[in-house]
């Protein structure tokens, strides 16, 4: 997704947990697409920065990510 001058990647997870493998995989995608930031969207896991460019976003605690 292009946001202004920045390209970001979003991965939607159907489970509640994320792990370092998920972050590494998304980092690889960012390298392939020339992206600067990536987000793992899931249920239940706490919102936190997983790596320098990848963050986990909990849809339970941040429902603003959900469409109306």
N, CA, C and O of each residue as an XYZ file, in Angstrom:
272
protein
N       0.849     -1.163      0.000
C       0.000      0.000      0.000
C       0.898      1.231      0.000
O       1.833      1.329      0.796
N       0.613      2.152     -0.884
C       1.358      3.402     -0.907
C       0.618      4.440     -0.072
O      -0.578      4.674     -0.247
N       1.368      5.056      0.841
C       0.818      6.107      1.707
C       1.676      7.340      1.511
O       2.707      7.488      2.167
N       1.265      8.231      0.614
C       2.093      9.389      0.283
C       3.347      8.914     -0.419
O       3.268      8.226     -1.437
N       4.506      9.272      0.114
C       5.785      8.850     -0.453
C       6.294      7.546      0.144
O       7.409      7.122     -0.160
N       5.501      6.910      0.982
C       5.938      5.726      1.701
C       5.158      4.496      1.235
O       3.954      4.576      0.991
N       5.842      3.367      1.113
C       5.196      2.102      0.782
C       5.224      1.218      2.026
O       6.279      0.994      2.619
N       4.043      0.716      2.414
C       3.945     -0.143      3.591
C       3.339     -1.485      3.176
O       2.682     -1.591      2.140
N       3.571     -2.498      3.998
C       2.991     -3.823      3.776
C       2.137     -4.183      4.985
O       2.498     -3.885      6.123
N       1.016     -4.816      4.729
C       0.102     -5.234      5.794
C      -0.199     -6.718      5.611
O      -0.568     -7.160      4.523
N      -0.038     -7.478      6.688
C      -0.403     -8.896      6.691
C      -1.468     -9.090      7.749
O      -1.278     -8.715      8.906
N      -2.583     -9.672      7.361
C      -3.679     -9.922      8.286
C      -3.575    -11.367      8.760
O      -3.515    -12.296      7.955
N      -3.555    -11.540     10.082
C      -3.431    -12.859     10.698
C      -4.790    -13.271     11.264
O      -5.506    -12.449     11.837
N      -5.136    -14.537     11.102
C      -6.402    -15.009     11.652
C      -6.241    -15.514     13.080
O      -7.234    -15.768     13.761
N      -4.999    -15.663     13.542
C      -4.778    -16.143     14.905
C      -4.347    -14.995     15.804
O      -4.259    -13.848     15.366
N      -4.084    -15.312     17.050
C      -3.778    -14.263     18.021
C      -2.286    -14.034     18.212
O      -1.893    -13.018     18.787
N      -1.462    -14.935     17.754
C      -0.035    -14.795     18.037
C       0.796    -14.438     16.819
O       0.480    -14.829     15.695
N       1.836    -13.707     17.054
C       2.826    -13.450     16.019
C       4.156    -13.922     16.585
O       4.309    -14.055     17.799
N       5.101    -14.170     15.720
C       6.396    -14.643     16.179
C       7.492    -14.024     15.322
O       7.199    -13.384     14.312
N       8.733    -14.203     15.707
C       9.833    -13.607     14.951
C       9.867    -14.047     13.485
O      10.307    -13.288     12.621
N       9.405    -15.267     13.200
C       9.367    -15.734     11.812
C       8.438    -14.863     10.974
O       8.756    -14.539      9.830
N       7.289    -14.480     11.538
C       6.360    -13.599     10.825
C       7.023    -12.270     10.491
O       6.871    -11.757      9.382
N       7.756    -11.717     11.444
C       8.435    -10.436     11.230
C       9.513    -10.571     10.159
O       9.638     -9.702      9.297
N      10.290    -11.650     10.203
C      11.338    -11.853      9.185
C      10.737    -11.990      7.788
O      11.266    -11.451      6.816
N       9.623    -12.722      7.703
C       8.967    -12.894      6.410
C       8.462    -11.545      5.878
O       8.611    -11.253      4.692
N       7.874    -10.737      6.740
C       7.374     -9.438      6.306
C       8.529     -8.494      5.974
O       8.409     -7.681      5.057
N       9.643     -8.584      6.700
C      10.842     -7.794      6.372
C      11.318     -8.133      4.958
O      11.724     -7.243      4.211
N      11.268     -9.416      4.590
C      11.668     -9.845      3.259
C      10.750     -9.246      2.188
O      11.209     -8.818      1.129
N       9.454     -9.225      2.481
C       8.501     -8.605      1.552
C       8.809     -7.117      1.406
O       8.785     -6.586      0.295
N       9.099     -6.440      2.522
C       9.433     -5.019      2.462
C      10.642     -4.788      1.565
O      10.657     -3.840      0.781
N      11.656     -5.646      1.674
C      12.833     -5.530      0.815
C      12.449     -5.705     -0.652
O      12.937     -4.973     -1.513
N      11.579     -6.671     -0.940
C      11.173     -6.953     -2.324
C      10.383     -5.814     -2.955
O      10.529     -5.547     -4.147
N       9.548     -5.140     -2.167
C       8.674     -4.096     -2.723
C       9.207     -2.682     -2.505
O       8.587     -1.709     -2.934
N      10.357     -2.569     -1.839
C      10.881     -1.241     -1.532
C      10.091     -0.553     -0.439
O       9.985      0.673     -0.423
N       9.537     -1.334      0.473
C       8.714     -0.791      1.547
C       9.538     -0.303      2.726
O      10.689     -0.697      2.912
N       8.925      0.554      3.509
C       9.608      1.120      4.673
C       9.083      0.577      5.992
O       9.835      0.475      6.962
N       7.791      0.223      6.042
C       7.195     -0.287      7.282
C       6.218     -1.405      6.963
O       5.623     -1.447      5.885
N       6.062     -2.323      7.934
C       5.106     -3.403      7.785
C       4.308     -3.576      9.056
O       4.781     -3.279     10.153
N       3.089     -4.061      8.892
C       2.198     -4.273     10.029
C       1.596     -5.669      9.960
O       1.131     -6.106      8.907
N       1.611     -6.359     11.091
C       0.918     -7.632     11.249
C      -0.350     -7.334     12.027
O      -0.277     -6.944     13.193
N      -1.509     -7.509     11.410
C      -2.786     -7.255     12.066
C      -3.356     -8.581     12.527
O      -3.516     -9.498     11.721
N      -3.667     -8.699     13.810
C      -4.203     -9.952     14.335
C      -5.099     -9.720     15.526
O      -5.288     -8.594     15.985
N      -5.643    -10.815     16.011
C      -6.546    -10.755     17.149
C      -5.813    -11.163     18.418
O      -5.195    -12.226     18.463
N      -5.876    -10.339     19.435
C      -5.422    -10.726     20.755
C      -3.988    -10.405     21.123
O      -3.727    -10.026     22.264
N      -3.050    -10.543     20.202
C      -1.654    -10.270     20.542
C      -1.501     -8.790     20.872
O      -2.169     -7.955     20.262
N      -0.641     -8.451     21.819
C      -0.484     -7.033     22.177
C       0.121     -6.228     21.025
O       0.934     -6.741     20.256
N      -0.282     -4.972     20.919
C       0.318     -4.091     19.920
C       1.727     -3.763     20.376
O       1.934     -3.279     21.489
N       2.693     -4.032     19.509
C       4.088     -3.795     19.864
C       4.949     -3.783     18.609
O       4.563     -4.304     17.563
N       6.097     -3.190     18.736
C       7.077     -3.201     17.657
C       7.820     -4.531     17.734
O       8.372     -4.875     18.780
N       7.838     -5.281     16.632
C       8.469     -6.596     16.607
C       9.907     -6.509     16.105
O      10.782     -7.234     16.579
N      10.143     -5.625     15.152
C      11.491     -5.403     14.619
C      11.608     -3.930     14.268
O      10.702     -3.143     14.543
N      12.719     -3.564     13.665
C      12.921     -2.143     13.366
C      11.889     -1.588     12.380
O      11.601     -0.392     12.390
N      11.331     -2.463     11.525
C      10.365     -1.991     10.529
C       8.998     -2.656     10.616
O       8.098     -2.299      9.856
N       8.818     -3.608     11.517
C       7.557     -4.348     11.588
C       6.928     -4.204     12.975
O       7.588     -4.376     14.000
N       5.635     -3.886     12.973
C       4.876     -3.773     14.218
C       3.687     -4.707     14.176
O       3.127     -4.975     13.113
N       3.303     -5.204     15.349
C       2.096     -5.990     15.510
C       0.999     -5.035     15.968
O       1.210     -4.231     16.875
N      -0.166     -5.123     15.344
C      -1.299     -4.292     15.731
C      -2.446     -5.225     16.111
O      -2.878     -6.046     15.302
N      -2.932     -5.097     17.336
C      -4.055     -5.903     17.798
C      -5.363     -5.267     17.346
O      -5.638     -4.109     17.659
N      -6.168     -6.029     16.609
C      -7.463     -5.509     16.181
C      -8.436     -5.403     17.345
O      -9.413     -4.658     17.270
N      -8.179     -6.143     18.426
C      -9.056     -6.058     19.595
C      -8.853     -4.746     20.344
O      -9.819     -4.146     20.813
N      -7.611     -4.298     20.458
C      -7.345     -3.066     21.210
C      -7.249     -1.832     20.319
O      -7.242     -0.710     20.825
N      -7.175     -2.019     19.007
C      -7.110     -0.913     18.054
C      -8.146     -1.112     16.961
O      -7.779     -1.318     15.804
N      -9.434     -1.057     17.293
C     -10.467     -1.352     16.292
C     -10.541     -0.307     15.172
O     -11.288     -0.498     14.212
N      -9.799      0.769     15.269
C      -9.781      1.769     14.214
C      -9.258      1.228     12.901
O      -9.490      1.824     11.848
N      -8.553      0.105     12.946
C      -8.067     -0.529     11.715
C      -9.209     -1.208     10.961
O      -9.080     -1.490      9.770
N     -10.333     -1.473     11.648
C     -11.448     -2.170     11.006
C     -12.281     -1.199     10.183
O     -12.479     -0.055     10.591
N     -12.773     -1.645      9.023
C     -13.642     -0.758      8.226
C     -14.981     -0.549      8.896
O     -15.413     -1.374      9.702
N     -15.650      0.559      8.565
C     -16.984      0.849      9.114
C     -18.023     -0.063      8.536
O     -19.199      0.040      8.886
